[in-house]
Amino acid sequence: KKLSFKNSGLWQGLRGRKIGIVFQDPATCLNPLKTVGKQVAEPLLLHKGLSPKEAEAETIGLFSAFGIQPAAQRIRQYPHQLSGGLQQRVMLAAAVACKPALLIADEPTTALDVTVQAQILKLLHDYVRQHRATLLLISHDLGVIAQLADTVLVMSSGTIVEKGSVYQIMQSPLHPYTKLLLASLPRLDRPLKLPLFENETGISESGCIFAARCPHCSPICLKCEPTPKLLGEGREVACHLL
């Protein structure tokens, strides 16, 4: 479905109902003046037309499902009374309250310890599997991407440079940026020194976004922006070398 329209009313009808968003930092996204229960109940009142009592009962059910216990007491607490992990669970509960078909998660595990991170990732995975929803995951954590993603789009400075299945990207990267990104992961069996680039001067606006840092940069890379090339099996790479 095409979503390039500018009508704010149409977007308001989609956000929360068809599209759920989990933001990076719940501490700055949750309203400090409202209880977390009221914030999760809001999309239920707005999009599903539930009564306040029905919305509260459904919110308690969501809190229980996402491990925010004791749910009946937690709904009356304010964001500052919850830990970072519980705040993120509240954000997730609000995002999926109306069972959206698309769930956008922007760095959902940032600043969480490993145990809580694993719990949040499981909740995301379970929701997508149970409701046959689509997850759009935005992350710099390659471990999280390998665990949750099916298809990966690699971006450099806001430009997509490579697309492929998670296996293709992790096992056989093609774009120089993707190769360096994966090579930067620490490995005991492979000591590696990566070049340090202090600036990116001398690039024209029409050139490749990665030209100044690319170890294989050629004159055409500085002049022309590469167009994505379809290489089969869902692979797309924007590079003059391919």
Secondary structure, DSSP 8 states (H G I E B T S, - for coil): -------HHHHHHHBTTTEEEE-S-HHHHS-TTS-HHHHHHHHHHHHS---HHHHHHHHHHHHHHTT-SSHHHHTTS-GGGS-HHHHHHHHHHHHHTT--SEEEEESTTTT--HHHHHHHHHHHHHHHHHHT-EEEEE-S-HHHHHHH-SEEEEEETTEEEEEEEHHHHHHS--SHHHHHHHHTS--TT-----------TT--TTS-TTGGG-TT--HHHHH-----EEEETTEEE--TT-
